[in-house]
Amino acid sequence: MDGGSPEKHAHTVLEDLALRVGPEAQSRLASAFLAIVGRVHDLVADLQPSTDELKVVIDFLTEVGHTADARRQEWVLLADVIGVSTRVEDINCPRPEGATPNTLPGPFYRMDVPDLPLGANLSRDGIGEPLHVRLRLTGLDGHPLPQAQVEVWHANAFGRYENQDPDLQPEFNLRGRLAADEAGQVTFETVKPRGYALPEDGPVGRLLMALGLRLERPAHLHFRVTAPGFQTLTTHIFDRHDPAIDRDALFGVRPELLADFRARPTEAGGASHELDLCFVLVPAGADDAASLEHTRLSRKEH
Ligand SMILES: [Fe+2]
């Protein structure tokens, strides 16, 4: 005797689960839980997995959890390589036409970087081909942002970040925070970064390799720009000519973020490069269409 009503037996497992979710459950949590579980039920119906295959999935997720620690976040890597992190970023940080796209900061960002004077050299070990960077900062209306602060961080000539190589690179190598001048411009010296591969020694890397997917990231510099009255911009600039430019494992490449690292003549005759950039920030609170249209119209008037 189960005592259940005939109507109850007509429910699917998913419908039963929805009925059992308690009224005290927070509505966002309950709706997200049921939506996710519903998708998983749909997947099971579509794929008809064996019990062994279910065990493979559970073992994989278990290993992802065991691989994640304070220095390495395998779950974040998983969210990144399946494009979910970028989708969430796009939803939460939309940018109107004409503004520089926002991208993920990536796992190597540090907040505690030193302030550097304009023109400073970010390279503390001098290893690599010199790169001169000129960056102009404006609002959507084209006006310069003289109060902007720019954080920069990037990999070295071997594709390694300073916090990956604590024994090989000086602390804060290829990092720094610079304040824009009165014309909203920032210049600094550094070295040309090299692209790098995501870690392939964990479960996520092995999954991607089993699928024939590449783990490469094309050469890039990371930036975070803050300015009073404007939305913070976190973005990358990619080397347009990097051989991996069409297969960034983290889906960060946008046409607006491609740049030419131009060859620059040097007295010593060695390789040297220069980069000219312009970032366009969005006013704070300009999320609604009416205010963005007003900003665009005022830009056209200039
Ligand atoms: Fe990076």
Boltz pocket constraint, residues with backbone or C-beta under 6 A from the ligand:
constraints:
  - pocket:
      binder: B
      contacts: [[A, 105], [A, 106], [A, 108], [A, 155], [A, 220], [A, 222]]
      max_distance: 6.0
